[in-house]
Amino acid sequence: MEGVPSSNGYQGGFGSALMQKDLGLALDASRANGVPSPMGATAFQLYSMMMAHGQGHKDFSALFEFLEGTHTKQN
């Protein structure tokens, strides 16, 4: 589909680095209020892995590509 991040190698859009930052803020708030957030913590770790592999500039939806193991492609 034209105009969606996947049609452009997941460039642009809402970056994975921003998603990881926002998830970190949400986890901080949940901890401060004593509310467990296991899914939020898992998502934070997944985006942290993407960032460790240099994929923080890609749209947050590139997580699916990353999990498939195609993150080693240079886009």
N, C-alpha and C positions, 0 to 999 in steps of 0.2 A: 504494500500500500504506500502510495506517495505521501510525503509529509509526516510520517511517523519515524521515531528515532531509529527503529530497526532498518529502515530503508536507507539510512545514511551512516551505517556502521556505529550506531548509538552515539553519534556525536551531537553535542548540544543538548537541549532539554534540561531537565532538573538533574544536576550532576550527582553521581554516587557519593562524592565527598560531602556534598550538602546533606544528602540523606543520612549519612553516617553521623554528621554533626547533630542533626535534628533528633535522631534516635538517641544519641548520647544525652542530649538535654532532657528528653522524655524519661530516660532511665534515671537521671539525676532527680527529677521531680518525683518519680515513683518511689525511689529509695527514701527520699526526704519525708515522704508521707506513709512509709511502711507498706506500700502496695507492691506485691510481687508482679513482675512483668517478664515471664519466661520467654514469650514470643518476641517481645521487644529486644531482650538480651540476645536472643538467637539471631535476629535480623541485624543487630549492631555488629555481632561477630562476623556475619557473612559479608557485610559491607566493609568491615575492617580488613578482611582477607582480600577483597577486591582492591582496596587501596594499597595493600602491601604488594600487590602484583602490578601496580602502576595503572590501575583502571579507574581511578577516582574522577577523571575528567569525563567519563562516559555517562550517559543517561542512566538513571537508577534502574530502568528496566533491563539494562544489560546484565543484571544479576543472573537472569535465566541463561544467557549465553555463557557467562562465567561458570555457572554450576555444571553446564554441559561439558566443560573442559575445553571450550574453544577460546578461552581467554588468552591463549598464547599467540593467537593471530595478531598481526600488526594491522590495525585499521587506520 
